[in-house]
Amino acid sequence: MAGHRHLPAPRRREGVRRPPGRRHRRRGALPGLLLRRHPGRRPLPRVRRPAAPPHGGDVAAPHPRPGPRDPARPLPLAGRPAGTGDRAGVSSGARARARVTVSRMSDTPTAPVILGDRPGTFPHGVLAERHPAIIRQVREAFPYGPAQHRALDALLAECTGGAVEPLPAGAHDRERWAAWGMDSYAGRSWYDVPWLWSESWFYRRLLDAVGYFGPGPWQGIDPFRPSKLAELDSPATDEELAALDDLAGRPADERARALLHGSLWGNRADLGFRLSAEGAERTAAVPALVADDSERLWTLLGASGTGTLCLVADNADRELVPDLLLVAHLLAHGRIGRAVLHVKPYPYYVSDATTADVVDAVRRLTGAQGAAAGYGRGLWDALSDGRLTLRAHPFSCAPLPYAEMPDDLRADFAAATLTVVKGDLNYRRLVGDRYWPPTTPFAGVTDYFPAPVAALRTLKSDVVTGLTAATEAALDAAEGRRWRTAGTHALIQVRT
């Protein structure tokens, strides 16, 4: 969901080296004066304890947190907060122990929820450094008026040193955010609520500050659109689309595998468009692909051509294009009969894909040269005749895991042959934004999902599951903890 975005990186990432000639971005990375991103009510698997936190387990950092916070004050919950409905709070003793607990109805343990309260960690760096940088650069992207600049100043002060302020009474989605935890988290430090919640809240408040939701001339103006279009129209995109011509003569199955890897790597898609990269990857001492269930994925997408693929999109622009190319290929070659692309209902995490971004990407393809134009025309036709549909569910921007998805969204996924969840943020929501041991079974943390599900994701946060002990040991030995957040490793995981 390229290039350097002039954002201060979290401290833990200093010294990370990237392979020469390969660029990637993370949510919140912004180019110059433009912008970029760095990047239901059920608890997690089969946990149905009415007095437990909504994800199950204790909410705690993996190590005791230094600092002056009152030890008697309980940590926040991961999803539905304390005091909401029939959910109970978490004792300070549970927080202090920072233990991993095992649910009563599942063999999969729950792990501490990730907070942003520990200086030196990646989440803390996002809250303390990346978000302020986004605010500074958003104000330079458009000629906003004095009222918007004052609102951005207020948001900067609040998110760096203040407390969570609730939405005003007249906000169109106040009731929804109240159900998502706003009223219970109001008054707390942004660093002392779940990191997933505080990140989502930041983008909701940022849109408020620039007038996206309110009446007036700036209503509906995406503050991140300049960077999305700049990326989509970049020479790098031209190069990647030209690579499609090299694939045209290959067998359909080889093209499908290449396009899958292009979708996986996003704006490092040059790795995926060239099949030679796969062979190089397999011979590396520490492979870039740390888990690969791609054969199981292809088994689910058989040759019948009647199944439905749900694809939960991640980034727009250069990273959305490979997703669309993959969908176009699957439709054209009879792997699926229908595709549903889930996008965000409003701008989110700087470059998450919206309906407008999908249209921009399809137009970019139809106006390209060579094989890319054929893909674009196929997508345009599929949108027109209903074989490809878009879904912008409000829960797509929820600060909650997919284990708490509402019933109508659950029904959408249940009807699909396969749901493919793209990107780092969606992975965090799929498995739960927790400090999972990397060897935690992927199937165990996704067994709530109503149908087969696959994750395609580059690693840009501490959340990872489903690795073998040998793979984890090799990664730790070679790179320390950097492999978790550097974006240089990826995974394809499938739960049937």
C-alpha positions in Angstrom: 0.0 0.0 0.0 8.6 5.2 -3.3 11.2 6.8 -2.5 12.1 8.6 0.7 9.4 10.7 2.2 11.4 12.9 4.5 9.8 11.6 7.7 11.7 11.1 10.8 11.9 7.3 11.3 11.3 5.7 14.7 14.5 5.3 16.6 14.6 1.5 16.4 14.8 1.7 12.7 18.0 3.7 12.5 20.7 1.9 10.6 18.4 -0.3 8.5 19.9 -0.8 5.1 17.8 -1.5 2.0 18.9 -3.4 -1.0 20.3 -1.0 -3.6 17.9 0.0 -6.3 14.9 -1.2 -4.4 12.6 1.2 -2.7 9.6 0.7 -0.5 7.5 3.0 1.6 5.6 2.6 4.8 2.6 4.2 6.2 3.1 7.9 6.9 6.1 8.4 4.5 5.4 11.6 2.5 7.3 13.0 -0.6 8.6 16.5 -0.1 5.7 18.9 0.0 3.3 16.1 -0.9 1.9 13.4 1.2 2.3 9.7 1.8 1.6 7.3 4.5 4.0 5.6 6.8 2.2 2.3 7.1 -18.9 -6.8 15.2 -18.3 -7.6 18.8 -16.7 -11.0 18.9 -13.4 -11.4 20.7 -10.5 -13.1 19.0 -10.7 -16.8 18.2 -13.6 -18.6 20.0 -13.1 -16.5 23.2 -16.6 -15.8 24.5 -16.0 -14.7 28.1 -18.4 -11.8 29.0 -16.0 -10.4 31.6 -12.9 -10.5 29.4 -11.4 -7.8 27.1 -12.9 -8.0 23.7 -9.8 -9.6 22.2 -9.2 -12.0 25.1 -6.2 -11.8 27.3 -4.5 -9.0 29.3 -3.7 -5.6 27.8 -0.1 -5.0 28.6 3.2 -4.0 27.1 5.6 -6.9 26.7 8.0 -5.3 29.3 7.2 -3.0 32.2 6.8 0.5 30.9 9.2 3.1 32.3 7.7 6.4 33.3 5.5 8.2 35.8 2.1 6.7 34.9 0.0 5.9 38.0 0.4 2.2 38.5 -3.2 2.0 39.8 -4.5 3.2 36.5 -5.5 0.2 34.3 -4.4 0.0 30.7 -7.0 0.3 28.0 -8.6 -2.6 26.3 -7.9 -3.7 22.8 -11.2 -3.3 21.2 -14.4 -2.4 23.0 -13.1 -0.5 26.1 -13.8 -1.0 29.8 -17.2 0.1 30.9 -18.9 -0.5 27.5 -21.7 -3.0 27.4 -20.8 -6.2 29.3 -17.1 -5.9 29.0 -15.0 -5.6 32.1 -11.8 -3.8 32.7 -8.3 -5.1 33.3 -6.7 -4.9 36.7 -3.5 -3.1 37.3 -2.1 -6.4 38.6 -2.8 -8.0 35.2 -1.1 -5.1 33.5 2.0 -5.3 35.6 2.4 -9.0 35.1 2.3 -8.5 31.3 1.6 -12.1 30.8 0.3 -14.1 27.9 -2.9 -16.0 28.8 -4.6 -18.9 27.1 -8.3 -18.6 26.2 -10.7 -21.1 27.7 -12.2 -22.1 24.3 -9.1 -22.2 22.1 -5.7 -23.6 22.1 -4.3 -20.3 20.8 -2.9 -18.0 23.5 -3.7 -14.3 23.5 -0.8 -11.9 23.7 -0.4 -8.3 25.0 -2.0 -5.6 23.0 0.4 -3.2 21.4 0.5 0.3 22.9 2.6 3.3 21.9 3.7 4.1 25.4 7.3 2.8 25.4 9.9 5.3 24.0 12.3 3.6 21.6 9.6 1.3 20.1 8.3 1.5 16.6 4.7 2.4 17.7 6.0 5.2 20.0 8.0 6.6 17.1 4.9 6.6 14.9 2.9 8.6 17.4 5.7 10.9 18.5 7.4 11.6 15.2 5.5 10.3 12.2 2.1 11.8 13.0 3.5 15.3 13.7 5.4 15.1 10.4 2.2 14.2 8.6 0.4 17.2 10.1 3.2 19.5 9.0 3.2 18.3 5.5 -0.6 18.1 5.1 -0.8 21.9 5.8 1.6 22.4 2.9 -0.3 20.3 0.4 -3.2 22.7 -0.1 -3.8 26.4 0.5 -5.8 25.8 3.6 -7.3 28.8 5.4 -6.6 30.1 8.9 -9.3 28.0 10.6 -7.8 24.8 9.2 -4.3 25.8 10.2 -5.6 26.5 13.8 -7.3 23.1 13.8 -4.1 21.4 12.6 -2.1 23.2 15.4 -4.6 22.0 18.0 -4.4 18.4 16.7 -0.6 18.5 16.8 -0.7 19.7 20.4 -3.3 17.1 21.4 -1.7 14.1 19.8 1.8 14.7 21.1 1.1 15.9 24.6 -2.6 16.1 25.3 -5.4 13.7 25.9 -8.0 12.2 23.6 -10.8 14.7 22.9 -14.1 13.3 21.8 -15.8 14.3 18.5 -18.3 17.2 18.8 -21.9 16.4 19.4 -22.9 17.2 15.9 -20.3 14.9 14.2 -22.0 12.6 11.7 -20.2 9.5 13.0 -20.1 10.3 16.7 -22.3 7.4 17.7 -20.2 5.0 15.7 -17.0 6.2 17.3 -18.6 6.1 20.7 -19.3 2.4 20.1 -15.7 2.0 19.0 -14.3 3.3 22.3 -14.2 7.1 22.0 -16.1 8.0 25.1 -14.2 5.5 27.3 -10.8 6.6 25.9 -11.5 10.3 26.1 -9.2 12.0 28.6 -6.5 9.4 28.3 -3.1 10.0 26.7 -2.9 9.0 23.1 0.1 6.8 24.1 -2.0 4.9 26.7 -4.7 3.5 24.4 -4.2 0.7 21.9 -1.8 1.7 19.1 -4.3 0.6 16.4 -7.0 2.8 18.0 -4.8 5.8 18.4 -3.6 5.6 14.8 -7.1 5.3 13.4 -8.3 8.1 15.6 -5.4 10.4 14.3 -6.6 10.1 10.7 -10.2 10.6 11.6 -9.3 13.8 13.5 -6.9 15.0 10.7 -9.8 14.9 8.2 -11.9 16.9 10.6 -9.1 19.5 10.9 -9.0 20.1 7.1 -12.7 20.3 6.7 -13.2 17.0 4.9 -16.5 16.1 6.7 -17.9 19.5 7.5 -20.0 21.8 5.2 -18.0 24.1 3.1 -15.7 24.2 0.1 -13.2 21.7 1.4 -15.8 19.0 2.0 -14.7 15.7 0.4 -11.3 17.0 -0.7 -8.8 14.2 0.0 -5.7 15.8 1.7 -3.5 13.0 0.4 -4.6 13.1 -3.2 -1.6 15.0 -4.6 0.8 12.4 -3.4 -1.4 9.5 -4.7 -1.6 11.0 -8.2 2.2 11.9 -8.2 3.0 8.3 -7.4 0.5 6.9 -9.9 1.9 9.1 -12.7 5.6 8.5 -11.8 8.2 7.1 -14.2 8.5 4.1 -11.9 4.9 3.2 -12.6 5.6 3.4 -16.3 8.5 1.0 -15.9 6.4 -1.5 -14.0 3.6 -1.4 -16.5 6.1 -1.9 -19.3 7.3 -5.1 -17.6 3.8 -6.5 -18.3 4.8 -6.8 -22.0 7.6 -9.2 -21.0 5.1 -11.4 -19.3 2.7 -11.5 -22.2 4.3 -14.5 -23.9 4.5 -16.7 -20.8 2.0 -19.3 -19.8 -1.1 -18.1 -17.9 -0.1 -19.8 -14.7 3.4 -18.2 -14.7 1.8 -14.8 -15.3 -0.6 -15.5 -12.4 2.3 -16.3 -10.1 4.2 -13.2 -11.2 1.2 -11.0 -10.7 0.6 -12.5 -7.2 4.1 -11.5 -6.2 3.6 -8.1 -7.7 0.5 -7.6 -5.5 2.4 -8.9 -2.5 5.4 -6.5 -2.8 3.4 -3.4 -3.8 5.7 -0.6 -4.8 8.6 -3.1 -4.9 6.5 -4.9 -7.6 9.5 -5.1 -10.0 10.5 -8.1 -7.9 7.2 -9.8 -8.6 6.9 -8.9 -12.3 10.1 -10.8 -13.0 9.9 -14.5 -12.3 13.7 -14.6 -11.9 13.3 -12.9 -8.5 11.5 -16.0 -7.1 14.4 -18.2 -7.8 16.9 -15.8 -6.3 14.6 -15.6 -3.2 14.7 -19.3 -2.7 18.5 -19.5 -2.7 19.0 -16.6 -0.2 20.3 -17.5 3.3 17.3 -15.6 4.8 14.6 -15.5 2.2 12.6 -12.4 1.6 9.4 -14.5 1.7 9.3 -15.8 5.2 6.1 -17.8 4.8 4.7 -19.0 1.5 1.3 -20.7 1.2 0.8 -19.6 -2.4 0.1 -23.2 -3.6 -2.8 -23.4 -1.2 -4.1 -20.1 -2.5 -4.0 -21.4 -6.1 -5.8 -24.6 -5.0 -8.7 -22.4 -3.7 -8.8 -20.4 -6.9 -9.4 -23.4 -9.2 -10.2 -23.4 -12.8 -14.0 -23.5 -12.5 -14.4 -19.7 -13.0 -17.5 -19.5 -10.8 -16.0 -18.5 -7.4 -16.0 -15.1 -5.7 -12.8 -13.4 -4.6 -13.0 -10.7 -1.9 -9.8 -8.6 -1.9 -9.4 -6.2 1.0 -7.3 -3.5 -0.6 -4.4 -1.7 1.1 -2.6 1.2 -0.6 -3.7 3.2 -3.6 -1.6 4.4 -6.6 1.4 2.2 -7.5 0.5 -0.4 -4.9 -3.1 -0.7 -6.0 -2.2 -1.2 -9.7 -0.7 -4.7 -9.1 -3.8 -5.7 -7.1 -6.0 -4.7 -10.0 -3.8 -6.5 -12.5 -4.1 -9.7 -10.5 -7.9 -9.4 -10.3 -8.1 -8.7 -14.1 -6.0 -11.8 -14.8 -8.0 -14.1 -12.6 -11.3 -12.9 -14.2 -9.9 -13.1 -17.7 -8.5 -16.6 -17.3 -11.4 -18.2 -15.5 -9.9 -18.5 -12.0 -12.9 -16.6 -10.6 -16.3 -15.5 -11.8 -16.6 -12.4 -9.7 -14.4 -10.2 -7.5 -15.3 -7.8 -4.7 -12.8 -5.1 -3.9 -13.1 -3.7 -0.4 -11.8 -0.1 -0.2 -12.0 2.6 2.4 -15.0 4.9 2.6 -12.8 8.0 3.2 -9.1 8.8 3.1 -7.2 6.8 5.7 -3.6 6.1 6.7 -2.5 8.6 4.0 -2.7 6.3 1.0 -5.3 3.7 1.7 -7.3 3.0 -1.4 -10.8 4.7 -1.9 -13.2 4.4 -4.7 -11.7 7.4 -6.4 -8.3 5.8 -6.2 -9.6 2.7 -7.9 -11.0 4.8 -10.8 -7.7 6.7 -11.1 -5.8 3.5 -11.3 -8.1 1.9 -13.9 -7.9 5.1 -16.0 -4.1 5.0 -15.7 -4.1 1.4 -17.1 -6.5 2.1 -19.9 -4.3 5.1 -21.0 -1.1 3.1 -20.9 0.8 1.5 -23.8 1.1 -2.2 -24.5 -0.3 -5.0 -22.4 -1.3 -2.7 -19.5 -4.0 -1.1 -21.6 -5.6 -4.5 -22.2 -5.7 -5.1 -18.4 -7.3 -1.7 -18.0 -10.0 -2.3 -20.5 -10.8 -5.6 -18.9 -11.2 -4.0 -15.5 -13.3 -1.2 -17.0 -15.6 -3.8 -18.5 -15.7 -5.9 -15.4 -16.8 -2.9 -13.3 -19.4 -2.0 -15.9 -21.0 -5.5 -16.1 -20.8 -6.3 -12.3 -18.1 -9.0 -12.4 -16.0 -6.6 -10.3 -17.7 -4.6 -7.6 -16.5 -2.1 -5.0 -17.4 -2.2 -1.3 -16.7 0.7 1.1 -17.9 -0.6 4.4 -17.6 1.8 7.4 -15.9 -0.9 9.4 -13.0 -0.7 7.0 -11.9 2.4 8.9 -12.6 1.0 12.4 -9.9 1.0 15.0 -10.8 -2.7 15.8 -9.7 -6.1 14.7 -11.7 -8.0 12.1 -12.8 -10.4 14.9 -15.3 -7.7 15.8 -16.7 -7.2 12.3 -20.4 -6.5 12.0 -22.8 -9.2 10.8 -23.3 -7.8 7.3 -19.6 -7.6 6.6 -19.2 -11.1 8.0 -21.8 -12.3 5.6 -19.9 -10.8 2.7 -16.8 -12.7 3.6 -18.7 -15.9 4.3 -20.1 -15.9 0.8 -16.6 -15.7 -0.8 -14.6 -18.6 -2.1 -11.5 -16.8 -0.7 -10.8 -13.4 1.0 -7.4 -12.0 0.3 -6.4 -9.4 3.0 -3.7 -7.1 1.7 -1.1 -5.1 3.5 0.4 -4.5 7.0 -2.5 -2.6 8.6 -5.1 -5.2 7.4 -2.9 -8.0 8.7 -2.8 -6.3 12.1 -6.6 -6.2 12.1 -6.9 -9.8 10.8 -4.8 -11.4 13.5 -5.1 -8.8 16.3 -2.7 -6.0 17.0 -0.7 -7.8 19.6 2.8 -8.9 20.5 2.3 -12.4 19.2 5.2 -14.8 19.4 6.1 -15.2 15.7 5.5 -19.0 15.9 1.8 -18.5 16.9 -0.2 -20.5 14.4 -1.8 -18.2 11.8 -4.8 -20.6 11.6 -5.4 -20.2 15.3 -5.6 -16.5 15.3 -7.9 -16.4 12.3 -10.2 -19.3 13.1 -13.0 -16.7 13.7 -13.0 -15.8 10.0 -16.1 -17.1 8.4 -14.5 -18.5 5.2 -11.0 -19.2 3.7 -8.7 -16.3 4.1 -5.3 -15.4 2.8 -2.9 -12.6 3.9 -0.5 -10.9 1.5 1.7 -8.6 3.4 5.2 -7.0 3.7 6.4 -6.8 7.3 6.2 -3.2 8.5 5.2 -3.7 12.2 5.9 -6.0 15.1 2.8 -8.1 14.4 3.7 -11.5 12.8 2.4 -15.0 13.2 2.7 -18.4 11.5 6.5 -18.6 11.2 8.5 -21.7 11.9 11.0 -21.6 14.8 13.8 -22.1 12.4 12.8 -19.1 10.3 12.4 -16.9 13.3 15.8 -17.9 14.6 17.5 -17.3 11.2 15.9 -13.8 10.9 16.8 -12.8 14.4 20.4 -14.0 13.9 20.8 -12.1 10.7 18.9 -8.9 11.4 17.9 -8.7 15.1 14.4 -7.3 15.3 14.7 -5.1 12.2 13.1 -7.8 9.9 9.8 -7.2 11.6 9.5 -3.5 10.5 11.9 -2.9 7.6 9.5 -3.9 4.8 12.2 -6.1 3.3 10.4 -9.4 4.1 6.9 -10.6 3.2 4.6 -13.5 3.7 1.7 -15.3 2.0 -0.4 -17.1 4.5 -3.6 -19.1 4.0 -6.2 -20.5 6.4 -8.8 -22.8 4.8 
